[in-house]
Amino acid sequence: MFVTAPAARAKTAWYESFENPQPSWQVEGGDARFEVPVHDRVQGVACTGEGCERLRVSGSGGTHVYFRHDVGRP
């Protein structure tokens, strides 16, 4: 007897359009002293679609600053 599992459904690729006004990247810390003086979404300067998210980070000391972006999937 030969048994096979049903074919897994293909998931569509996740896509963030950056079209709504609420920023979605989140600061996660790092080992540097830093600030994020600019964190917003702008329209009309994106590579795909109309919107993009803009971050400006300034800091001193340390070597890294982390940001994260949830994708809504495990």
C-alpha positions as CSV (number, residue, x, y, z in Angstrom):
1,M,0.0,0.0,0.0
2,F,1.3,3.4,-0.9
3,V,0.0,6.5,0.9
4,T,0.8,10.1,0.0
5,A,-0.1,13.4,1.8
6,P,-2.2,15.9,0.0
7,A,-0.1,18.5,-1.8
8,A,0.7,21.5,0.4
9,R,-1.1,24.7,-0.7
10,A,1.3,27.3,-2.0
11,K,1.3,30.4,0.0
12,T,1.3,33.7,-1.8
13,A,4.4,35.9,-1.2
14,W,4.0,38.4,1.6
15,Y,4.0,42.0,0.3
16,E,4.1,45.3,2.2
17,S,3.0,48.1,0.0
18,F,3.9,50.9,2.5
19,E,0.8,52.8,1.2
20,N,-0.8,53.5,4.6
21,P,0.6,56.4,6.7
22,Q,1.6,54.3,9.8
23,P,5.3,53.3,9.9
24,S,5.8,49.5,10.4
25,W,9.5,49.1,11.1
26,Q,10.2,49.0,14.9
27,V,13.4,49.8,16.8
28,E,14.8,46.8,18.5
29,G,17.9,48.3,20.2
30,G,21.6,47.8,19.7
31,D,24.9,48.4,21.4
32,A,25.2,52.1,20.3
33,R,23.7,55.2,21.8
34,F,21.3,56.3,19.1
35,E,18.2,58.3,18.2
36,V,15.8,58.1,15.3
37,P,15.0,61.7,14.4
38,V,13.1,60.7,11.3
39,H,10.7,57.7,11.0
40,D,7.8,58.2,8.6
41,R,6.2,57.1,5.4
42,V,6.5,59.2,2.2
43,Q,4.6,59.0,-1.0
44,G,5.9,59.3,-4.5
45,V,9.5,58.1,-4.1
46,A,9.1,54.3,-4.0
47,C,10.6,51.8,-6.3
48,T,7.4,49.8,-6.4
49,G,4.0,51.4,-5.7
50,E,3.8,54.9,-4.3
51,G,4.9,54.7,-0.7
52,C,8.1,53.9,1.2
53,E,9.3,54.0,4.8
54,R,12.1,56.4,5.7
55,L,14.4,56.1,8.7
56,R,17.2,58.4,9.7
57,V,19.4,57.1,12.5
58,S,22.1,59.0,14.2
59,G,24.3,57.6,16.9
60,S,27.7,57.3,18.6
61,G,29.7,54.5,20.0
62,G,28.8,50.8,19.5
63,T,28.6,49.0,16.2
64,H,25.0,48.2,15.5
65,V,21.4,49.3,15.8
66,Y,18.6,46.8,15.1
67,F,15.2,47.3,13.6
68,R,12.5,44.7,12.9
69,H,9.5,44.4,10.6
70,D,6.7,41.9,11.4
71,V,5.4,40.0,8.3
72,G,2.3,38.6,9.8
73,R,3.4,35.0,9.5
74,P,5.3,32.6,11.7
